[in-house]
Amino acid sequence: MYKNKSCMLYKKIKGKDESELTEIKFLNHWLYDKHRLTFEGLVFKPGGLSTTEEQYYKNLFEGFKADRVELIGECDYTKIQPIFNHMKMVF
């Protein structure tokens, strides 16, 4: 699918401090990119990965959206404490 796709990149001109816009094959650029990340597998692990696992696996769990929401005003945690207790038991 992407075999014949091209992309435009700035490449440094040899012997000069300038760059020029060149068209290259996307797949070749991606395959030989020295910054490309590779993993042995993908996991979904809400508890996080160990240091050893992080070297080989990509954790697809990036946290709960609710952790990134800013609370406005006061929150009565006594009403939602049963939910928190359930989550602690499950995880």
Number of C-alpha atoms within 10 A of each C-alpha: 5 9 9 10 11 15 11 12 14 11 12 13 10 8 6 7 7 10 12 11 10 12 12 14 14 16 16 14 14 11 10 9 10 8 8 9 7 10 10 10 9 11 14 13 13 13 10 15 16 9 8 8 13 12 12 14 17 18 17 12 12 10 12 9 7 8 8 8 8 7 9 6 5 6 9 7 10 9 8 10 11 11 12 12 10 10 10 9 8 7 7
